[in-house]
Amino acid sequence: MASYVVRLASKNMWRHRLRTGLTIAGIAVAIVSFGLLRTVVDSWYAGAELSSSARLITRAEASLSFSLPVTYGERIRRVPGVKDVTWAIWFGGIYIDEKHFFPQFAVDAETYFDVYPEFVVPPEQLAAFKRDRRGVIVGRKTMQKNGWKIGDQVPLKGTIYPGTWSFTIRGVYEGADDKVDEGQFLLHWSYVNEKIKALLPSLADRVGVFVINIKDPGESAAVSAAIDSGFRNSLAETRTETQKAFQLGFIAMVDTILIAIQTVAYVVILIIMAVMANTMAMAARERMREYATLKALGFHDRFVSVLILGESLSMSLAGGLLGVALTFPLADAFFRATRDLFLVFTVTPATVALQVASSLLIGICAALAPAWNSSRVRIVDGLRAVT
């Protein structure tokens, strides 16, 4: 009986090929949109999920916009459980114009790459960078995007630090794996600090964050508390947290946008569910006499309901599976076009499961009203129906 229902539902589905084709296409588009929107949200959180569990970030307690004295570095280094310490501060220069944005950090050249071993730099290039106070290390992605090569001069117009700055590319770093950000522009903090002492002494000897590698990731809470307690009641109190918590703080700034994206993803499913319900209602009205005939031949009301449900599920699953199949190449194309925004852009198994579940939900919900109405129609009324 089950195979008979499946064959009959399949034949019914393709009676109106154009309508069925358009409906399947609409479901596929909705499922693709749902999958891509879900992946956008997942990708925003991916950077935090990939953070090192043995790395802490210390910043000003008041706000990230406030800086800390560089002398805090030595005091942090003496805290039990601390392995390595480095520091960095946002530089914020403009290359050509705002459209050519890339993240720029003034870092401690001697210690930064020890704390970030995932930034892989050839030894000779790293040595050249350390020798040249105007030298910079640039991520591979930023190098390729701007067409630079080692030895090129890069002028930046200062925003936080006034004036026109010129830097020489001394090296290129690559990620230890494909999940490492290769878009940064790293310059000497000591060079910036030296020049800024004469221009804006109030900004000198200050850093944005201290980055700390600890010996035991299990002691991150204790080490964080020990660091912050050492600066309590000072003029610049600190807040120390794991790298993951630090990055999630940035994500929280756009939390409303992420909620909106997730809401849109589910609204898309609701819209196509309404379209699908209309399609099934039209099909049920057209076949009212056929359903009445089946009842007259002895088929139970439940058979009619299952037949409509089978047709609806066949159509929704066809569109859903097509949408799932299209999601992967479209996600790859989207990632290639937006590599500056995301470290990773991977369609997760959870997203695929939600896509398939959404397809099933569309098919079931769209069939409920037509199946109920058709099963309740009396034989005589059904045979009189005009289609």
N, C-alpha and C positions, 0 to 999 in steps of 0.2 A: 504493500500500500504506500509506503514511504517513497519508494522509487517512482511510483505512478504520480504521486503528488508533485514530486520534483520535476518530472518530465512535463506535466501539464502546466505547472507554474512557469517553467522556462518558455514554453510555447506561447503562453499568454503574454509574457513579458515582451516578446518581440513582435506582437501583432502590429503595433505602431512603432516602427523602427526609428523614425525621426524623433518622436517624443521620448522614447526610451533612451536613444543615444544622447539626446540633449540632457536628459535627467542624469544619466550616468556621468556625463562630462561635468555637469554642475556639482555632483557629489565629489568627483575627483578633485575639482578646483578647490572646493571647501576643505577637503581632507588635506590637500597640499598646503593650503593657507594655514590651517590649524597646526600642521606639523612644523612649518617654518617659523610661525610665531612662537610656538612652544620652544623651539630650538634657540631662538633669539634670547628668550628669557633664561634658558639653561646656560647659554654661553656667557651671559653677564656674570653668572655665579661661578663659572668654570675657573677663572683666575684665582678666586679665593679657595676653591676646592683643591687646586694644585699647589697651594702654598706649602712651604717647608714647615714641618711641625717643630723644628728645632731653631726657628728664627723668630725673634721678637723685634718690635718696633717701639721706640721711645720717642714721644713727641710732647709738646707743651700741653699741659692739662687744660688750659683755657680753650685753645683751638689750634688747629693745624696751621692757621695763618700766622701764629706767633712763633718766633724762633727761640732757640736755646743756646746758651753759651757753649762754645766748642770745648771748654775746659771740663764739661760734664763727662766727656769721653773717658778720661783717665779714671774718674771716680766709678764709672760704670764698669770699667775693665777689672776693677778690684773686687767687684761683687762676687761672692762664691757662686760657682756654677756657670759663670760667663766664660766662653771660649774665645770669641773674636768680637771686636767692635769696629765699626766704621761709621761714617756719617755722609749725609748728602743734603743738598738744598736745591729747590726748584730755581732754574735760571730764567726761563721765560723770555728768551729772545725771539725776534721775528726774522725769519729767513725769506727774503723777497716780499712776501705779504702773508696775511693770516691764513690763506688757503694752503700754504706750504707748511702747515703745522707738524711738528714732531716733538716728543717730550725731551726736554733738556735738563740734565742734572749736573751740578757742580759736586764732585765727589772727592774723597780722599784717595789719591792715586795709589798710595802705598798699601792700603788695606781693603779697598772696595772689592777687588776681584778675589780676595781670599774669603770674604764673607759670601760672595756670589759665585761659587765654583761652576754654576750652570752657565755662566757667561764665558764661553771658551774663546780665548785670544791666543794666537801664536806667540810663543815666548819672545821672539825678536821684535814683534810689533808692540807687545806690552812694555818691553824695555825702552823702545823708542818713545812711547807715550810718556813714560815716567821721566825721561830725560828732558823732554820738551814741555815747558810749563804752559805753552800755548797749544799744545797738542790735544787731540780728542780721540776717543774710541767711539766708533759708530756701529750700531746694529746693522746686520746684513740687509735687512728689509729696507731700512731708511737709505742705505747706500744705493741699493738698486732703484728705489723709487726716484731718487734725485739724480741718478746717473753720475755719482761721485766715484773717485778712485783715491787710493792712498797717495798723499802728498798734495791733494787739492786744498785750496784755501776756502773757508766757509765764513762769510761775514754775517753777523747777527746784530740786529738793532735791539739794544737793551730796552726792556720795559720796567722791570724791577730795578735793575742796575743800569743807569743811564749811559748813553754813549754807543758808539759802534765798535763792536768787538770782532776780531778776526782770529779764526782758529785754523790749525792745520791738521788734517786727518792723518793720524799716525798708525791706526789699526782698525780692524774690523772684528767684532765679536759675533759668534754664532751660538745658538742655543744648543745645550747638550742634548735636547730632544725637540720635537716639533711643538711642544707646549710652552716654550720659553719665549718671552717677548723679545723680538729682535728689532725693535723700532726706536731704541733710545739713543741719545746723543750725550756722551759723558765727557765732561771737561774737568780741569783741575780746580778744586775748591781753593787751594792755596794761591793760585794766580788771581782768581776773582777777588779773594779776600785782600790780597796785597793792593790791588788797584782801587778797591772800594774804600780802603782806609783813608785815602786822600780825598775821595769824593763825598762819601757819606759815612763818616766814622761810626754812626749809630748802628749801621748794618754790618760792621766788621766783626770778626771773631764770633759769628753766629751761624748756626746750622738749622736746617729744618727738622731732620729726624736723625736719630741714631739707630743703626741696624745692628742687631746683636745675634750672634750664633751662640747657642748654649750647649753644654755638654750632654745634658739628658733632657730630651723633650718632655718627659714625665714631670719635670720640675719647673715647667714654664710658669705656672701660677706663683710658685714660691719665689722664683727669681724675679718675676715682674713686681711682686710686692716688695721685695728687698730693694730693688732699684728705686721705686717710687718713694719708699719710706726715707731713703737717703736724701731726697730733695724736698721733703714735706716742710712746709712753713718757710720755704725760700722764696725769693722774688720770682722764680720761674719754676713752679712745680711741674712735675712730669706725669704722663700717663703712659704706661707700658702695657702692651697687649701683643698677642700672637700676630703673625703676619696675616693669617686668615681673618682674624677679627678686624684688623686694620683695613683690609681691603673691603670687607663687608660694610665697614663704615662709609666708604665711598659709594658702594652700591645703594646704601640706604638713602643717599641724596637723590637718587632717581627712582626710588621705590614706587612712587605714584605712577611713573611712566610704565614701569614693569607690570604693575597691577592693571593698568589700562590695556597693555598689550595682551595680557592673559584674558582679560574680559572680552576683548575683540575676538580672540581665538574661539571662545565659547559662543559668542553671538553669531559668528559665521556658521557654526554647527546648527544653532537654532533656526537660522534663516533657511538653510538648505533642508532642514527637517520640515519646515512649513511648505516649501516647494514640493518636497517628496510626498507629503501628505495630500497635497492638492492633486498630484499626479495619480496617486492610488485612489483617491475619491472619484476622479474622472473615470478611471478604468472600471471601478466597481459599478458605477452608474450605467456604463455602457454594457455591462455583462449581467445586469440584473435578471434578464429573462433566462440566460444560461444557468445562473445559479438556481433559479426557481425550477428549471428543468431537471437539474441534478437532484434537487430535493424531491421532485415528483418521482424520480427513478429510484428513490430510496436512500440516497446519500444523506448523512446526518448533517445538522447545522454546523457541527464542529468541523466537518470536512471542508465546507465552504470557507470557514474562518481560516483554517490551516492553509488552504489554497491561496487565499489573499495574502496571508502572512508570508508564505513561501515565495510568492512573486515579489513582494516588497523587499524581503531579505536578499533575494537573488540580485535585485537591481542595486540595492545599497552596498552589498558586498563587492559587486563588480566595480562600482565606482570607487569604493574604499580601497580595494586592492590596487586599482590603477593609480589612485592618489598616493598610496604608500610607495609604489614603484617609482613614481615621478619625483617623490620628495628627495631622494638621495642625489640624483644628478642636479636638481635645482638647488639643493643646499650647497653642493660643491661649487656651483657657478656663483651663488650668492656670496660664499666665503671668499672666492677669488676677487670679487668686486669690492669687498669690504674688509680686507685684511687689516686695515688700520684700526678697525673697531673691535675686532675679536681676536683673542689668542687661539681659540679653537672654535669650531662650528660643526659639531658632530650630532647627527640625529641619534638619540639614545634609544635603547630597547624600550624604555618606559614610554617614550613618545610614540613609537610604533604601536605599542600595546594600546595606548589611548586612541590612536587613529582607528585601529581595528574595532575597539570598543565603541567609538563614536559611530562608525559605520553600522554596527549592529543596532545601536540605539536608534539611529535614524530609521532603519528598516522596521523595527518593532513599533516605534511610536507612530510612524506614518501609516501603519496597517491597522492600528487599533480601532479607530472610528469606522473605516470602511468595513472591516471584518465584523464588528459588532452590528452595524446596520444591516449588512447583507444577511447575517445569520438570523436576524429577527424578522425579516420580510416574509410574509405569508406567500405560499405558492401561487395563489390566485392573483395577488397583487403584483408579484414578480412577473407572471406571464402577461399581465396587461401593460407592463411598463413599456414606454416608448423610448427607444434609444436612438 
